[in-house]
Amino acid sequence: MSFTIQDRPDDTGSPTGGVHVPAGGGTTTWFNGDIYGVRLTAEQTGGVIGVIEATVPPGGGPAPHVHAATDETFYLISGELEFLDGDRVFTARTGDVVHLPRGTVHRFTNAGIQPAKLLFVFTPGGAEGLFVEGGDPPLPGVQVQPWGPERIDERMLGLLRKYDTGLPPAAP
């Protein structure tokens, strides 16, 4: 649960007060084997940012993708992740920050044996809606599972487009 501290928009349409999201607040979903907690949305921040807390199990992480109009910044809370930044691959570790500007094909993968935790921020906000609208509700006492190719159907492709997430052409 979250709430806006002051609920009057100013003449720009953005909130004039702050937003407080208590620990565990927001919307948590399972998305292709990862756990995503959407903590702040574009709607809550006047479009400025979206903030996601993620737990990525070993082998987890998204397929390579690109955002045409959204920058993405990651802060690794614990663990390590292999990142793709265009043609460059590198490992980020606890405490590292990674910024990927719009238009950059990217992904992260947990190649380790322990879950990784990270925060990521979309600027401007909005792309976080993909996890809310396209994710699955978590099931208590059940291990999150990666999706099979059948999940990338017309509905999901439409959601990817709606939330500024494109899949790069397959390599020859």
Order of alpha helices (4+ residues) and beta strands (2+ residues): beta-beta-beta-beta-beta-beta-beta-beta-beta-beta-beta-alpha-alpha
